[in-house]
Amino acid sequence: MKFEIVHEVPGRIRVSLGGKLPESHACALEEHFASISAVEKCVAYPKAGSLAITFVRSSQETLEEQRAVLLRELEEFNPVVAVQETSTTSQQALVRAPRFRHLFAHLANMAVAHYGRRMMLPLPLRFIWTIWRAVPFVRNALASLKDRRLDVPVLDAAAIVMGLAQGKPSASGSTMFLLHVGEALEDYTQQRAESGLIRSFLALPETVRVVRDDIECEMELSSLQQGDCVVIRTGHQIPVDGTVRSGEAAVNQASLTGEPLAVVRNEGDTVYAGTVVEEGELIVEVSGSPEESKLRSIVIMVEQSEQLKSSDQRHIERMADKLVPWNFLLAALVAATTRNLQKTSAALMVDYSCALRLSGSIAVMAAQREGAQAGFMVKGSKYFNHMAQADTIVFDKTGTLTQAVPSVRKVVAYDGWQRDEVLRLAACLEEHFPHPVARAVVNKAQEEGLEHRERHAAVEYVVAHGIVSTLDGARVLIGSEHFVIEDEHIPITEEELDEIHQQAEGSSPLFLAVDGELRGVIYVDDPLKDNIQEVFGKLRDLGFKRIIMLTGDNERSAARIARIAGVDEYQADLLPEDKCRIIDDLQAAGNKVVMVGDGVNDSPALSRAYVSVAMGAGSAIAREAADIALITDDLASLVDLRALSIGLEKRMKQGYFFTVAFNSLLLVLGISGTVTPQLSSVLHNTATVGISAVNARRYLSANTSAQTPA
């Protein structure tokens, strides 16, 4: 791309691009350069044909490097190609936020048209024009009254009609102009917030399993092309729209259709991004754009989040609705006592609903956007509210408190079996499941070059830490000590069990049995995450009174992990139903419980908790069941989540009290005649936009009070 540097100071550069720019090219330039880590701000000026770039503050030497990078990017950038790559209508509409220049041009056109009519049109024509412009307001008011609602449209129409009744078309025209200005400002603020939220979700990394040349490999979702074949197994989310090429599975489509029961999908059927394979395995040929599929899933989540408003948000909106009839009562009292239509209009020009609704929804979107940037997705403001109020946090152990990459330390074979055969068969069974321990077994077999292509019949995952299948007519199972010995009654002597416990040395043993006989034990080291004690300390500082660990692992391993991690309580040898019971008991005792887990077996407990959190590397079913999903497996995200939730709750309350106080002051000033109804409307709309802008600020960096419980 041709350009010329027209102005430069350390940390900022302005270039001329040789003439006017199409708006699409200006947006593409801003999108591209704003995404570069060295750039703090990028603004394009389409009519002037220029681009201003501000660098991230750094040393002089680094600034020179950043400058060189930016100039090279400018030389290589092709706006035509960039526009074509993001030319889907849905993505442009949802991801590209409106620019301030768009708002400025829109407001300027509105102002010129409004004041031009006042200057050029004679009074009779202006009166007719004002009546015509008032029709939509009156229509909206009549629709509300038909539904027996006294709401903001009725207030607006009453103020406009009152001006016309006084024979003052200028007053009614000014009222409508200010209402349109306020609406434009509110739309701009909300669209910026929604765009920022969706952009944050789109930036989240995702990988998929793809079959190419009969070899299964992992690749980035963004690298998928139409015609690629994606492998989706039990517990995994379908990442793209496509057609089933082979396999059969029960697919949960609740995220799209709302239907809770899974439907069977097999060869030739169409499947959609965002749905989850509950049982089975599919190979799906990509039929649509991965980015469009991902965008639709995100938009659905954002739309659904509107249905999951917090108690604070719902309370504020209910209060806003309830305050509207009081506006009319106040206006009636003013009219009865003063006989002054201007003062009566002042009582109708200020409402509480717009500011409370808009500022509240923007505060939530800002929190969701910042949450995505900090490493978690919250499905609705209701769960921010629950997270702020919770006093007990419960963790699963494996893959949650322990690292996401456990490793096999030792494999022991029994009764004439070879070590390699034990590991090969275990990997063959475990490769179907997204649990960290399963991955550890599969990775160990791959490291040792042990082929483990499927030789078994259909695999059944028993939601109690175990897998069951059939091999050459023999029943094969692998799982925890509890599952193999107590549930499946595999005979193991006390001496053998003691020896296994001694060899474990804190590892987690997996038991492999074939046809009712123990054939091998695989010892998996499952080290704790490095920052676990620091995270627990901060969670206690943020108000959690109890930290509990639940695990299906044996007592020895659980006790060791609990002691090192520093949890307050733990319980071991648990089945999924045991975890559910414990969650229910805690909540029946008056505790508000956060449950954090990662596996298919954690899903029942996650669905019962006051608020549930799924780990990033966990199964899609766990993420589907959870109210909040971590993007990564870093538990430090929980600290940010708690702080952000407390900050949002505080900001919602502050916004509510400010709005009620300020608008009440405007009502007093308007009724007393201190300010005109039109000035009152200006101040009202300005305050609405102002409090919305304040609520759109960052929480974790700007709101230091979020670090302490409210």
Sequence and secondary structure as in RCSB ss.txt:
>XXXX:A:sequence
MKFEIVHEVPGRIRVSLGGKLPESHACALEEHFASISAVEKCVAYPKAGSLAITFVRSSQETLEEQRAVLLRELE
EFNPVVAVQETSTTSQQALVRAPRFRHLFAHLANMAVAHYGRRMMLPLPLRFIWTIWRAVPFVRNALASLKDRRL
DVPVLDAAAIVMGLAQGKPSASGSTMFLLHVGEALEDYTQQRAESGLIRSFLALPETVRVVRDDIECEMELSSLQ
QGDCVVIRTGHQIPVDGTVRSGEAAVNQASLTGEPLAVVRNEGDTVYAGTVVEEGELIVEVSGSPEESKLRSIVI
MVEQSEQLKSSDQRHIERMADKLVPWNFLLAALVAATTRNLQKTSAALMVDYSCALRLSGSIAVMAAQREGAQAG
FMVKGSKYFNHMAQADTIVFDKTGTLTQAVPSVRKVVAYDGWQRDEVLRLAACLEEHFPHPVARAVVNKAQEEGL
EHRERHAAVEYVVAHGIVSTLDGARVLIGSEHFVIEDEHIPITEEELDEIHQQAEGSSPLFLAVDGELRGVIYVD
DPLKDNIQEVFGKLRDLGFKRIIMLTGDNERSAARIARIAGVDEYQADLLPEDKCRIIDDLQAAGNKVVMVGDGV
NDSPALSRAYVSVAMGAGSAIAREAADIALITDDLASLVDLRALSIGLEKRMKQGYFFTVAFNSLLLVLGISGTV
TPQLSSVLHNTATVGISAVNARRYLSANTSAQTPA
>XXXX:A:secstr
   EEEEEETTEEEEE SS   HHHHHHHHHHHHTSTTEEEEEEETTTTEEEEEE    HHHHHHHHHHHHHHHH
H  HHHHHHHT  HHHHHHHS   HHHHHHHHHHHHHHHHHHHHHS HHHHHHHHHHHHHHHHHHHHHHHHTT  
 HHHHHHHHHHHHHHTT HHHHHHHHHHHHHHHHHHHHHHHHHHHHHHHHHHTS  EEEEEETTEEEEEEGGG  
TT EEEEETT B  S EEEEEEEEEEE HHHH   S EEEETT EE TT EEEEEEEEEEE S HHHHHHHHHHH
HHHHHTTS  HHHHHHHHHHHHHHHHHHHHHHHHHHHH  HHHHHHHHH  SHHHHHHHHHHHHHHHHHHHHHHT
EEES HHHHHHHHH  EEEEEIIIIIB S  EEEEEEE TT  HHHHHHHHHHHHTT   HHHHHHHHHHHHTT 
     SS  EEETTTEEEEEETTEEEEEE HIIIIIIS     HHHHHHHHHHHTT EEEEEEETTEEEEEEEEE
  B TTHHHHHHHHHHTT  EEEEE SS HHHHHHHHHHHT SEEE S  HHHHHHHHHHHHHTT  EEEEE SG
GGHHHHHHSSEEEE TTS HHHHHH SEEESSS THHHHHHHHHHHHHHHHHHHHHHHHHHHHHHHHHHHHTTSS
 HHHHHHHHHHHHHHHHHHHTS STTT GGGGS  
